[in-house]
Amino acid sequence: MTSQDAKENARGSYFDESNWLGGDLTHGYMVIRGGSRGFPDPSESNKNDRIMRFEKSTCSNLAIARRKEWLETNGLGGFATSTIVGLNTRRYHGLLVAAIRPPVGRMVLLSKLEETLLIGDRAYELSVNQYPGAIHPSGHLFQVGFRLEPFPTFEYAVEDIGLEKSIFMIHQEDSAVIRYRLLGGPRKDVSLEIRPLVAFRDYHALTRLNDGLDEQLQQGPGWVAVRPYSGFPTLYFNHDGGQLLPGGNWYRNFEYEEERLRGLDWVEDLFNPFGLRLKLGDRLVGLIASTSRHDATRLEELSATEIARRERLVVGWEGTDGLIQTLLRAADQFIVRRGEKLSTIIAGYPWFADWGRDAMIAFTGLVLVPRRFDVARKILLTLARYGDRGMLPNRFPDAGEVPEYNTVDATLWFFQAIFAYATYTGDYAFVHKHLYPTLLDILQWHVRGTRFNIRMDDDGLLNAGEPGVQLTWMDARVGEEVITPRMGKPVEIQALWFNALKVTEHFSRQFGEPENEKRYADLGARVRRSFNQKFWNAKESCLYDGVADDVPDTAMRPNQILAVSLPFSMLSRSRMKGVVDAVTRELLTPFGLRSLTPKDPRYQGVYTGDQNRRDRAYHQGTVWTWLMGPYITARVRVDGSTARARQAAAGLLRTMHEHLEDAGLGTVSEIFDGDAPYEPRGCIAQAWSVAEWLRALVEDLAESMPGRKPRHQESSADLAEAQQGAG
């Protein structure tokens, strides 16, 4: 079944999962059969199927090509990104977006290169731009292919000449390498003229023609540099024997169609400081656009180094299918350096920085599943370092100001991340020495109260919220209006609170602290009883979305799935199944869970329009991709974690490999429309989307996973207590 078939089968208001569950996934990505590690035998898949390639018919059709975007990152928060034909459709597109204060302070330095292929006295422009009323030049008509193997690679055919261009970033540097190779043998009459178009602006802004630009060039052997404005870094264009050409021109009125659709400013002017002519012969030539000088004769060496680094990301996973390996490589893009020694997780590209909540939700999938335990320790220490009054920051502002402590769930997800780390590694010594005291301090603050009325209530449940603030992940706001305020006791906060208590009880037992063990065991039992008494919606056989002043919120939302998917559940098996059935019936789509049932009059099934309209739809029906991970975990759990349960749940990810070839290539989008055909929206690459899809594939759908026990198997005592508490 193709992605289009799946969409056609889903044209109604509700998605009929019988159309896409139960079959093998046989597209060269995922087949649940029982090969090595419980994954398919790689011999069952053709390796060539894993190379993402688009032919001339796709490249020449701008309506299709402009929605397929590639992304290269550098481990600092910087990136390069555009479409498969080089047409910039966003303000965030650029060949070098540098993170001046890693991972923030992002600036679009180099927007793009205008490229002209010269064959004798004939000139062929290979670029593609949208201007008012025109596409010019039309280089996509010369493009015969695009592939992601190993880097974004563009293929052109002009007369009898073949030309290949590839782009990658040097890891841990603000450096983009653009390489060109002539195909079909050496030619003396072929050269390439390159004209850089620079922006030098904050990545959220746009540049317009101005008089404050310094046109002076610096140059030396193998490099030319520009610094058009003070306060910006110098941009070096390192080359291998190129001929410098005059520049100093403005290119006016580039139109960025995606920004227009988002209701934002969408017209920009870019400056061309110079030109460069490269002779195309029998060797690789190109540029290194960087904030530092480089030896451009090292293109092959730099390429080989980066290929080797990426191959190391999948070492040990050779016995798995291409889908998992693709997601492992995608996961690497979000792991970045904060400052000189700390690590963090970028929430999404191209416009998010690092967020505490997103980092903790994505933690298991991005760093534990890939066995990057050194990075895991750095991330946990980074978050612990910024703890304040029992809270972790939700957001580290771009400009480097004081972090924002405005979330109730980021801190609670911290407990789950640490528990997962201990489960994967057995490294209780690290937890005891560096993190356990922080966990105790957090619980003490939450019991007695901290910011925004976050405090334990008399019933043991966690209360949170003040008018005008939004503390849960459903945090959209329009002006002073909070779209989903969810004050009081949101359902997922109680699930996370209970897990925090059980995790601390577990660690206290491990560390020989019986008083703390008993304290948090007793409190957990109290929370379980109160939760089952107040949150069970007997009429619908599911959970309320929240309770405020003992008044339940009956909105059908996906937050309740976490009360089933988290390691410690307060629900009996029958109630778990009721939750999963209700969510399946009302909220499940091929790409994740809707944030609100279509039956609700507040439901908005399409996420389009200006900022105001989009924010109002953000959590009122929009599909959130990351929620597919908890849903799969919950579904497999209630079905007994059997091979048959895994086989059935595998069908939920049938559409995944098709999505990897749409929107952000090789990665997973942030959100989708709630209505069919479920168009991808938001960020083209979202950390928790990639993380949760990858985690679910490995933890929930694999038959075995060496080194750790299945995450769903609570002890018999725990289950008995759950049954009693739900009675």
GICORCOR-V296852 format. One line per field, one symbol per residue. psi: psi as a letter, one per 20 degrees, with the letter a starting at -180 (. if undefined). burial: 1 if it has 24 or more other ideal C-beta (glycine too) atoms within 12 Angstrom, else 0. Layout:
psi=???
burial=???
This chain:
psi=prhhgghhikiahqpoiiijqirqolkjgponhlbpjjrqpiiiqohhiipoqpahhghinhhghiioprpprjjiirrpqarijjopiqhiqqiooqohnpjalppofogrpopppoocjppopirpqorojqppalhhiipirqqmoiropppqopcjpppppqprqppkqmpppoqpppqjqqpijprpppopoqgmrqiiaqpqprijpojpqqqaojqqqqnhqqiqqpopoprnkqppqqckqppqlppohhhghjkrqjpqqqpohrrppppocjrpraqoprjrqqoiikggggghghghghhhhjpijhjrrhgghghghhhhhiorpobhiqqapphqqjiqbppgggghhigghhhggjkmhghggggghgghhjqpljqqqhpoqhjjapqpnlqhhghhhgghggggghghhjmhggggghhghgggggggghgipbqkkoqprhjirpqqqqpiqoirhmkqpocioognglqdnqghhhghgghgghghgghhghjlnhghggghgghghgggghghhhipnhgilaqqirppljoqojporihihhihhqhoqiqrghhghggggggghhiprijapqiqqiipiipoipnrargggghhigkkhqpphhihghggggghghjjkrhhgggghhhhjhighhhijqcopjaprgrqqhqqkmpqrbqiopghggghgggggghhiqhqopiqqpiinrrhgggghggghi.
burial=1010011011000110101110001011111110001111010110000101110001110100111111111111111111111111111111111111111111111111111111100001111111100010111111111111111111111100111111111111111111111110001001111111111111110110000010001000001111011001111111110101101001100111111011010001111111111111000111111110110100100110010001001100101111111111111111111110011111111111111111111111111111111011111111111111011111110100001111111111111111111111100101100111011111101110011101111011111110001111111100000111111111111111111111111111011000011001101111111111011110010111111100011111111111111111111100111111111101111111111111010011111100000111111111111111111111111110100011111111111111111111111111111111111111111111111111111111111010010111010001101100110
